[in-house]
Amino acid sequence: MTFADPKNDLAFKKIFGDENHKDILISFLNATLDFKNQKAIVDVTLANPYQVPRIPELKETILDIKATNKEGENFIVEMQKKDLGDFTKRSLYYTSKAYVAQLPKGNNYTILKKVYFIGILNFNIFENENYVSRHLIINQETNTQDLDDFEFTFIELPKFNKELNELNSILDKWIYFLKNASTFTMIPKEYHTIKEFKTAFDIVTQTAWNAKELEVYEYMALKEFDEINALMTAERKGMERGLEKGMENKTLEIAKNSISKGLDNETISIITGLDEEVVQSLR
């Protein structure tokens, strides 16, 4: 049995953005935000339900998961695989944009509802040791959450190192699923009794996908591979340029020291490899 990688843009959207399987998203939100009893989400409305995209329009049709509950609160769930250096600012931008979008022109600010942002990261950005961190706007003096319309939760997958037999909560099971599902050859017994996970595994079973979905999945995987290669190439070139610059500076330093010791241009040229004209200009 072959399972798709839930971190792939298309697979992530199929799992959490399907109107016919909203119970999956509800389970994930309740587990991540620790919503229980009266606070528990029982239904959501998806702002951008999953549709099979055409490849030329992929950027426009593959969106992050956005939903609202019956109280009108907003939820944004984003999967980010590569560290582009600006994710915290992006999360602030998306959250504030969703907040402002609630207010049609001329309406009262009291209609504004809370926005929850959940970022699932395939890299680390915070110093905390825990794999889940919650970020609130807190009054520094009273330690109270007086401005409570924004909340941010980040899940840093590299920090999650639990084994199957150590999964103690539904959230642990979701994180383990996101991080490892593509390596499974069968559904682990730890997931057998939970309906939402059974459905999620059915969704990522690629033998049930149509040809267009498989095509887009492979396109996204190759696109990500190319982007990673491009980043690695740029980093390598940057390091090479840095080394070259460092060697150049060292050579010039040797030449200047040699000049100060009274060596002639020809000797300095032989020692450093610099042209005699360059040595003369330094002199």
C-alpha angles and dihedrals in degrees: 000000000000122000125195120238106262088210091066109103094238096044091047090052093048092051101045104019104056116115089208093058105038090141088077093058091042091053091049094047094047091048095046096044094037092236111173140165111349092003094054116116112241100176139010137192114222115224093199111023118195119275127170103258129216110239097238089057097041095119091055099041103042104075136166117264113273123177144156130212128220091273090057095249114150128230127194119187119186131180113207118185101175129053104233092169099246106072097118091053091046091053091051091048095049093046095049091045091053089048095051092044089066092068115078115201112287098014127129120263090231090079092066113115131203121276122212118197119197117188119191107197129193088202138044124260105159133065095228115112096219118091092227122055129179121207122199137169102253131187102242094213102043099025089227128136098238093156099052106158095096126058128169127196121184127193113198105199098197089062092057108091103155122136124226093263090053097058103119102169143032088254091055089052092051093049092047089049092051093047101041113018094104090060095056124101093190138012109277115241089240088073101042099095099047114086096204092056093047088055092045091053090048089053095052093046098111096203086073094054123102123237095261093052091049090049093051092044091054090044091054092046092051091044090053091047090052091048092051091049090049091052092048091048091050091049092048092049090048090053091047091051089048092051092047091050091048092051091047091052091048091051092051090048091053091048092051092048090050090052090051089053091055100252116155124246095254093054092046090049091054092048097047105026090236120137114257089241089060091048089050091051089052090049 
